[in-house]
């Protein structure tokens, strides 16, 4: 299957540039392949009155300095919101014939294990037509609440042949080198802190991701920060309204983590060194 890496980037400071460079280097070091990489830069800007803004020329070249590799296509996005930027990039990936899109934000930390998990996820998509997305890390698989003894198993309940947390029950499908843990989308899947639709660190079927973004835009009549997409799908009222139109499964590979966001986890080096064992 054909894979595109899609990065909605917003680099408006020297610190964000350092995050992006480190994140990209760690991603490249962990990858077993060199897929097409589409970066849509949501212009750093100076906010004016009444919603108007101007490009911040001082930071304009930062994204270009980071994403200058030969297989990277850097595109400027003038709309002023990174949801529209992501949708534009997904459409480009679709036109290029990419079956899968991995969403890479410019402050993700990756570990070497991620490359293996990604390859296994691509294999799982080939084997399982109903699979729509694979998540590689998130609360509760990895968070600051994990213990040194249990690591990625801290917040999951492992039964004889299921894994549970919050409202979700995952069932295993074992292949030669990994276990795919899946759950079907359904109306009651959204409950506590956990929700199935994340806008980072996930591998999507391209058509499914495009549908999610277009549904959000249609329902909200405008687009904005990617976190608003997550909030929209996490809202139980919204989810119930649209869940009948969302079919298929999502899951994890091995219930292992491959990294996390460095911007919000100052102790990321401590977290990624915790036990990271396959479940089954």
C-alpha positions as CSV (number, residue, x, y, z in Angstrom):
1,X,0.0,0.0,0.0
2,X,1.1,3.6,-0.7
3,X,1.9,5.8,2.3
4,X,2.1,9.6,2.6
5,X,3.3,11.4,5.6
6,X,1.3,14.6,6.1
7,X,2.4,17.4,8.4
8,X,0.3,20.4,9.2
9,X,3.0,22.7,10.5
10,X,2.9,26.0,12.4
11,X,6.3,27.2,13.3
12,X,6.1,30.7,14.9
13,X,9.2,30.7,17.1
14,X,12.7,29.5,17.5
15,X,11.5,27.0,20.1
16,X,8.9,25.6,17.7
17,X,11.6,25.3,15.0
18,X,13.7,23.3,17.3
19,X,10.8,21.0,18.2
20,X,10.0,20.5,14.5
21,X,13.6,19.7,13.5
22,X,14.1,17.2,16.4
23,X,10.7,15.6,15.7
24,X,11.5,15.2,12.0
25,X,14.9,13.7,12.7
26,X,13.5,11.2,15.1
27,X,10.8,10.2,12.7
28,X,13.3,9.7,9.9
29,X,15.6,7.6,12.1
30,X,12.8,5.3,13.1
31,X,11.3,4.8,9.6
32,X,12.0,1.7,7.5
33,X,11.0,3.5,4.3
34,X,11.0,7.0,2.7
35,X,7.4,7.8,1.7
36,X,6.2,11.0,0.2
37,X,6.1,13.8,2.8
38,X,3.6,16.6,2.3
39,X,4.0,19.6,4.7
40,X,1.4,22.3,4.6
41,X,2.6,25.3,6.5
42,X,-0.1,27.3,8.2
43,X,1.5,30.7,8.0
44,X,2.8,32.2,11.3
45,X,0.9,35.4,11.5
46,X,0.4,38.7,13.3
47,X,-3.2,39.0,14.6
48,X,-4.8,42.3,13.9
49,X,-8.3,43.7,15.0
50,X,-11.6,42.1,13.9
51,X,-10.0,38.7,13.0
52,X,-7.7,40.2,10.4
53,X,-4.0,39.0,10.2
54,X,-0.8,39.4,8.3
55,X,2.0,36.9,7.7
56,X,4.8,37.2,10.2
57,X,7.7,37.7,7.9
58,X,10.2,37.2,10.7
59,X,9.2,33.5,11.1
60,X,8.2,32.9,7.5
61,X,11.3,30.9,6.5
62,X,11.4,28.7,9.6
63,X,9.3,25.8,8.1
64,X,11.3,25.9,4.9
65,X,14.6,25.5,6.8
66,X,13.2,22.4,8.6
67,X,11.5,20.7,5.7
68,X,14.0,20.9,3.0
69,X,14.5,17.2,2.2
70,X,14.3,15.9,-1.3
71,X,11.1,13.9,-0.7
72,X,9.3,16.7,1.1
73,X,6.7,18.9,-0.6
74,X,6.3,22.1,1.4
75,X,3.1,24.0,0.5
76,X,2.0,27.4,1.9
77,X,-1.5,27.6,3.3
78,X,-3.0,31.1,3.5
79,X,-6.4,30.3,5.0
80,X,-5.2,30.8,8.6
81,X,-6.3,27.5,10.1
82,X,-4.5,24.1,10.2
83,X,-7.7,22.0,9.7
84,X,-8.0,23.4,6.2
85,X,-4.2,22.9,5.8
86,X,-4.6,19.2,6.7
87,X,-7.5,18.7,4.4
88,X,-5.6,20.3,1.6
89,X,-2.7,17.9,2.2
90,X,-4.9,14.9,2.4
91,X,-6.4,15.8,-1.0
92,X,-2.9,16.0,-2.4
93,X,-2.0,12.6,-1.0
94,X,-5.2,11.2,-2.4
95,X,-4.4,12.5,-5.9
96,X,-1.0,10.9,-5.6
97,X,-2.6,7.5,-5.1
98,X,-1.7,7.2,-1.4
99,X,-3.9,4.6,0.3
100,X,-2.7,5.6,3.8
101,X,-1.9,8.9,5.5
102,X,0.2,9.1,8.7
103,X,-0.4,12.4,10.6
104,X,2.9,13.7,11.9
105,X,2.7,16.9,14.0
106,X,5.8,18.9,14.4
107,X,6.3,18.3,18.1
108,X,6.1,14.5,18.2
109,X,8.8,12.4,19.8
110,X,9.5,9.0,18.2
111,X,11.3,5.9,19.5
112,X,12.9,3.2,17.3
113,X,10.0,0.8,18.0
114,X,7.7,3.1,16.0
115,X,9.2,2.0,12.7
116,X,8.2,-1.6,13.4
117,X,4.7,-0.7,14.6
118,X,4.2,1.4,11.5
119,X,5.2,-1.5,9.2
120,X,2.9,-3.8,11.0
121,X,0.1,-1.3,10.8
122,X,0.5,-1.1,7.0
123,X,0.4,-4.9,6.8
124,X,-2.8,-4.9,9.0
125,X,-4.5,-2.4,6.6
126,X,-3.7,-4.8,3.7
127,X,-5.2,-7.8,5.5
128,X,-8.3,-6.1,7.1
129,X,-10.5,-4.0,4.8
130,X,-12.7,-2.9,7.7
131,X,-9.7,-1.2,9.5
132,X,-10.0,2.6,9.2
133,X,-7.2,3.9,11.5
134,X,-4.5,2.6,13.8
135,X,-3.4,4.6,16.8
136,X,0.2,4.3,18.0
137,X,0.1,6.1,21.3
138,X,-2.2,8.1,23.5
139,X,-3.7,8.2,27.0
140,X,-4.3,5.7,28.5
141,X,-1.7,3.5,26.7
142,X,1.0,6.0,27.7
143,X,0.7,9.0,30.1
144,X,2.2,10.6,33.1
145,X,0.1,8.2,35.2
146,X,2.1,5.2,34.0
147,X,4.1,3.3,36.6
148,X,7.7,2.3,36.3
149,X,6.7,-1.3,36.8
150,X,3.8,-1.5,34.3
151,X,4.6,1.1,31.7
152,X,2.2,0.9,28.8
153,X,0.0,-1.7,30.7
154,X,-0.7,0.6,33.6
155,X,-4.2,1.8,32.6
156,X,-5.5,-1.1,30.6
157,X,-7.4,-4.1,31.9
158,X,-6.0,-7.2,30.2
159,X,-8.5,-10.1,30.4
160,X,-8.1,-13.6,28.9
161,X,-8.6,-12.5,25.3
162,X,-9.7,-8.8,25.5
163,X,-8.2,-5.5,26.5
164,X,-10.4,-2.8,28.1
165,X,-10.2,0.8,29.1
166,X,-13.1,3.2,29.7
167,X,-15.9,2.5,27.3
168,X,-13.8,0.5,24.8
169,X,-13.2,-3.3,24.5
170,X,-10.5,-4.4,22.1
171,X,-10.3,-7.9,20.6
172,X,-7.1,-9.4,19.2
173,X,-6.3,-10.7,15.8
174,X,-2.9,-12.3,15.9
175,X,-0.7,-12.3,12.8
176,X,2.9,-13.7,12.4
177,X,4.8,-10.8,13.9
178,X,2.2,-8.8,15.8
179,X,-1.3,-8.6,17.4
180,X,-3.8,-6.1,16.0
181,X,-6.2,-5.0,18.8
182,X,-9.5,-3.6,17.3
183,X,-12.8,-2.2,18.3
184,X,-15.7,-1.4,16.0
185,X,-17.0,2.2,15.9
186,X,-20.3,2.5,17.7
187,X,-22.6,5.1,19.2
188,X,-21.5,4.5,22.8
189,X,-17.7,4.5,22.2
190,X,-17.3,8.1,23.4
191,X,-17.4,8.4,27.2
192,X,-14.6,9.6,29.4
193,X,-11.2,10.9,28.5
194,X,-10.7,8.5,25.7
195,X,-12.1,9.0,22.2
196,X,-11.4,7.2,18.9
197,X,-10.6,10.1,16.6
198,X,-7.3,11.8,17.2
199,X,-5.6,14.3,14.9
200,X,-2.1,13.2,15.6
201,X,0.1,10.1,15.7
202,X,-2.3,8.0,13.7
203,X,-2.3,6.1,10.5
204,X,-5.6,6.6,8.5
205,X,-7.1,5.2,5.3
206,X,-6.9,8.3,3.2
207,X,-10.5,8.2,2.2
208,X,-11.6,7.9,5.8
209,X,-9.6,10.8,7.1
210,X,-10.8,13.0,4.2
211,X,-14.4,12.1,5.2
212,X,-13.8,13.0,8.8
213,X,-12.4,16.4,8.0
214,X,-15.1,17.2,5.5
215,X,-17.8,16.1,7.9
216,X,-16.3,18.4,10.6
217,X,-16.2,21.3,8.1
218,X,-19.8,20.7,7.0
219,X,-21.1,20.4,10.6
220,X,-19.3,23.5,11.9
221,X,-19.5,25.5,8.7
222,X,-16.0,26.7,9.3
223,X,-12.6,25.1,10.1
224,X,-10.0,25.9,12.7
225,X,-7.4,24.3,14.9
226,X,-7.0,20.5,14.7
227,X,-7.8,20.3,18.4
228,X,-11.3,21.5,17.5
229,X,-11.7,18.4,15.3
230,X,-10.9,16.2,18.2
231,X,-13.2,18.1,20.5
232,X,-16.0,17.8,17.9
233,X,-15.7,14.0,17.7
234,X,-15.2,13.6,21.4
235,X,-18.5,15.4,22.2
236,X,-21.0,12.7,22.9
237,X,-23.8,14.6,21.3
238,X,-21.9,15.1,18.1
239,X,-20.6,11.6,18.0
240,X,-24.1,10.1,18.4
241,X,-25.4,12.3,15.6
242,X,-22.8,11.1,13.1
243,X,-21.7,7.7,14.4
244,X,-24.3,5.8,12.3
245,X,-22.3,7.1,9.2
246,X,-18.9,5.9,10.6
247,X,-18.4,2.3,10.0
248,X,-15.4,0.0,10.4
249,X,-12.8,-0.6,13.1
250,X,-9.9,1.2,14.7
251,X,-7.1,-0.3,16.8
252,X,-3.6,-0.5,18.1
253,X,-0.6,-2.7,17.2
254,X,0.5,-4.8,20.2
255,X,-0.8,-2.1,22.6
256,X,2.7,-0.6,22.4
257,X,3.6,3.0,22.2
258,X,5.9,4.6,19.6
259,X,6.3,8.1,21.1
260,X,4.3,11.2,22.3
261,X,4.1,15.0,22.1
262,X,7.2,16.6,23.5
263,X,5.6,20.1,23.8
264,X,3.1,18.9,26.4
265,X,5.4,16.3,28.1
266,X,8.5,17.9,29.5
267,X,9.4,14.5,31.0
268,X,9.1,12.7,27.6
269,X,12.5,11.1,28.0
270,X,11.4,9.5,31.3
271,X,8.0,8.4,29.8
272,X,9.4,6.7,26.7
273,X,11.9,4.8,28.8
274,X,9.1,3.1,30.7
275,X,8.3,-0.6,30.0
276,X,6.9,-1.0,26.5
277,X,5.8,-4.6,26.2
278,X,3.5,-6.2,23.7
279,X,0.1,-7.3,25.0
280,X,-0.1,-10.9,23.7
